[in-house]
Amino acid sequence: MNQDRNSGALRRKPVQKRSVERFERLLDACAQLLDEVGYAALTTKEVARRADVPIGTLYQFFSDREGLIGALAGRNLESFMARVEGRLEREKPEDIPGIVDVTIDEFVAMRRTVTGFGVVDFGAVGQDHVLNPSLDNNTAVAGRLRSLTASLTGVQDDAELEITVRVALECADSVLQLAFRTDPQGDARLIAECKRVLNSYLNDRLRSDQED
């Protein structure tokens, strides 16, 4: 049974300023506790206490702990995309290596500096559908990156690009996990190798698509 597809619902999104502030405090507290105690020991009771918010208020927003994790992962993804798009707009790279550098560098920077990101970046172990109940986490992230890739390179946003970006993301995910297992700050050699792999693969695949 894919239990995680049925749990983790966000009960309601905050609208009023006070509700938004409490919602963000809960996510901040969740991120802090993830760094301190890890995912397995995280409880909604302790998150509410740390955020100085009544537990009943937490459950107004989140159905359970997985809902809290899903909201944090969603916030992380939006922050990541904003950082990547902002840098791409400022620097305007003209080739695949430039795009890869920006994307990988921003992920590495968030991993090094954003509270809780090392435990929950865009999902959590054993919770494969926190961003979208119908898609696994990496597929959801790949969809966002696919649209960005199409707009920057002029490649048609089709099934071929979908699988290309998905394969690139899976490769990057695996190598970057290894980089941060090897060194808490990310092994520089492995990060460089991640970029090398992506550049070779994407240059080959996207050039082929453009020629077709």
C-alpha positions as CSV (number, residue, x, y, z in Angstrom):
1,M,0.0,0.0,0.0
2,N,1.3,3.5,-0.9
3,Q,0.1,4.9,2.4
4,D,2.1,8.2,1.9
5,R,-0.2,9.0,-1.0
6,N,-3.2,9.2,1.3
7,S,-1.6,11.0,4.2
8,G,0.2,14.3,4.4
9,A,-2.6,16.5,3.2
10,L,-2.5,20.2,3.8
11,R,-5.8,21.0,5.4
12,R,-5.9,24.6,4.5
13,K,-3.6,27.4,3.3
14,P,-3.2,30.5,5.5
15,V,-4.7,33.7,4.1
16,Q,-4.7,36.2,6.9
17,K,-1.4,37.8,8.0
18,R,-1.5,36.2,11.4
19,S,-2.2,32.8,10.0
20,V,0.6,33.1,7.5
21,E,3.0,34.1,10.2
22,R,2.0,31.1,12.4
23,F,2.2,28.8,9.3
24,E,5.7,30.0,8.6
25,R,6.8,29.7,12.2
26,L,5.6,26.1,12.2
27,L,7.7,25.3,9.1
28,D,10.7,27.1,10.6
29,A,10.4,25.1,13.8
30,C,10.0,21.9,11.8
31,A,13.2,22.6,9.9
32,Q,15.1,23.4,13.1
33,L,14.0,20.2,14.8
34,L,14.9,18.1,11.7
35,D,18.5,19.3,12.1
36,E,18.4,18.6,15.8
37,V,16.6,15.3,16.2
38,G,16.1,14.0,12.7
39,Y,13.0,12.9,10.8
40,A,12.2,9.8,12.8
41,A,12.1,11.6,16.1
42,L,10.1,14.6,14.8
43,T,6.7,15.1,16.5
44,T,3.9,17.6,15.8
45,K,3.7,18.3,19.5
46,E,7.3,19.4,19.7
47,V,7.0,21.4,16.5
48,A,4.0,23.3,18.0
49,R,5.9,23.9,21.2
50,R,9.0,25.2,19.5
51,A,6.9,27.5,17.3
52,D,4.9,28.7,20.3
53,V,1.7,27.8,18.6
54,P,-1.2,25.7,20.0
55,I,-1.2,22.2,18.8
56,G,-4.8,22.7,17.6
57,T,-3.6,25.5,15.3
58,L,-1.0,23.1,13.8
59,Y,-3.8,20.7,13.0
60,Q,-5.9,23.4,11.4
61,F,-3.2,23.6,8.7
62,F,-1.7,20.1,8.6
63,S,-3.4,16.7,8.8
64,D,-0.4,15.0,10.3
65,R,3.4,15.1,10.5
66,E,3.6,14.1,6.8
67,G,1.5,17.2,5.9
68,L,4.0,19.3,7.8
69,I,6.9,17.7,5.9
70,G,5.1,18.1,2.6
71,A,4.6,21.9,3.2
72,L,8.3,22.3,4.2
73,A,9.4,20.4,1.0
74,G,7.1,22.6,-1.1
75,R,8.6,25.7,0.4
76,N,12.1,24.4,-0.2
77,L,11.2,23.7,-3.9
78,E,9.8,27.2,-4.4
79,S,12.8,28.8,-2.8
80,F,15.2,26.7,-4.9
81,M,13.3,27.6,-8.1
82,A,13.3,31.3,-7.2
83,R,17.1,31.2,-6.5
84,V,17.8,29.4,-9.8
85,E,15.6,31.6,-11.9
86,G,16.9,34.7,-10.3
87,R,20.5,33.8,-11.0
88,L,19.8,32.7,-14.5
89,E,18.0,36.0,-15.2
90,R,21.0,38.0,-13.8
91,E,23.8,35.9,-15.4
92,K,22.0,34.8,-18.6
93,P,24.2,31.7,-19.4
94,E,24.3,30.9,-23.0
95,D,25.1,27.2,-22.8
96,I,24.2,24.0,-21.0
97,P,27.3,24.2,-18.6
98,G,26.2,27.6,-17.5
99,I,22.7,26.4,-16.7
100,V,24.1,23.3,-14.9
101,D,26.5,25.3,-12.8
102,V,23.7,27.6,-11.6
103,T,21.3,24.8,-10.8
104,I,23.9,22.6,-9.0
105,D,25.5,25.6,-7.2
106,E,22.1,26.7,-5.8
107,F,21.2,23.3,-4.6
108,V,24.6,22.9,-2.9
109,A,24.3,26.4,-1.3
110,M,20.9,25.5,0.1
111,R,22.2,22.2,1.4
112,R,25.0,24.0,3.2
113,T,22.9,26.9,4.6
114,V,19.2,26.2,4.8
115,T,18.0,24.8,8.1
116,G,16.6,21.3,7.7
117,F,17.4,21.0,4.0
118,G,19.8,18.2,4.6
119,V,17.0,16.0,6.0
120,V,14.1,17.2,3.9
121,D,15.0,18.9,0.7
122,F,12.1,18.2,-1.7
123,G,10.9,15.1,0.1
124,A,11.7,12.7,2.9
125,V,12.8,9.1,3.1
126,G,9.8,6.9,2.9
127,Q,7.5,9.7,1.9
128,D,7.7,9.7,-1.9
129,H,4.6,11.8,-2.8
130,V,4.8,14.8,-0.5
131,L,4.9,17.4,-3.3
132,N,2.1,15.9,-5.4
133,P,-0.1,12.9,-4.4
134,S,0.0,11.6,-8.0
135,L,3.7,12.1,-8.7
136,D,6.8,10.9,-6.9
137,N,8.9,13.8,-5.5
138,N,11.7,13.6,-8.2
139,T,9.1,13.6,-11.0
140,A,7.5,16.7,-9.5
141,V,10.8,18.5,-9.3
142,A,11.8,17.3,-12.8
143,G,8.6,18.8,-14.2
144,R,9.5,22.3,-12.9
145,L,13.1,22.0,-14.2
146,R,11.8,20.7,-17.6
147,S,9.7,23.8,-18.2
148,L,12.7,26.0,-17.2
149,T,15.0,24.0,-19.5
150,A,12.7,24.3,-22.5
151,S,12.4,28.1,-22.0
152,L,16.1,28.6,-21.8
153,T,17.3,26.3,-24.6
154,G,14.4,26.5,-27.0
155,V,14.1,22.7,-27.0
156,Q,10.5,21.4,-27.4
157,D,8.9,20.6,-24.1
158,D,7.8,17.1,-25.0
159,A,8.1,13.4,-23.8
160,E,11.8,13.3,-24.9
161,L,12.7,16.3,-22.8
162,E,10.7,14.9,-19.9
163,I,12.8,11.7,-19.8
164,T,16.0,13.6,-20.4
165,V,15.4,15.9,-17.4
166,R,14.2,13.1,-15.3
167,V,17.4,11.0,-15.9
168,A,19.6,14.1,-15.3
169,L,17.8,14.7,-12.0
170,E,18.2,11.1,-10.8
171,C,21.9,11.2,-11.7
172,A,22.4,14.5,-9.9
173,D,20.4,13.4,-6.9
174,S,22.5,10.2,-6.5
175,V,25.9,11.9,-6.9
176,L,25.0,14.9,-4.7
177,Q,23.8,12.5,-1.9
178,L,27.2,10.8,-2.1
179,A,29.0,14.1,-2.0
180,F,27.3,15.1,1.2
181,R,27.7,11.7,2.7
182,T,31.4,12.0,2.1
183,D,31.7,15.5,3.4
184,P,29.1,17.4,5.5
185,Q,29.8,20.5,3.3
186,G,29.7,18.5,0.1
187,D,32.8,16.9,-1.4
188,A,34.0,19.4,-4.1
189,R,35.4,16.7,-6.3
190,L,32.1,14.8,-6.4
191,I,30.2,18.0,-7.0
192,A,32.5,18.8,-10.0
193,E,31.9,15.2,-11.3
194,C,28.2,15.7,-11.0
195,K,28.4,18.7,-13.2
196,R,30.6,16.8,-15.7
197,V,28.2,14.0,-16.0
198,L,25.2,16.3,-16.4
199,N,27.0,18.5,-19.0
200,S,28.0,15.5,-21.1
201,Y,24.6,13.9,-21.0
202,L,22.5,17.1,-21.5
203,N,24.7,18.4,-24.3
204,D,24.4,15.1,-26.1
205,R,20.6,14.8,-25.6
206,L,19.6,18.4,-26.1
207,R,21.8,18.8,-29.1
208,S,20.2,15.7,-30.7
209,D,16.7,17.1,-30.0
210,Q,17.6,20.4,-31.6
211,E,19.0,18.7,-34.7
212,D,15.9,16.5,-35.0
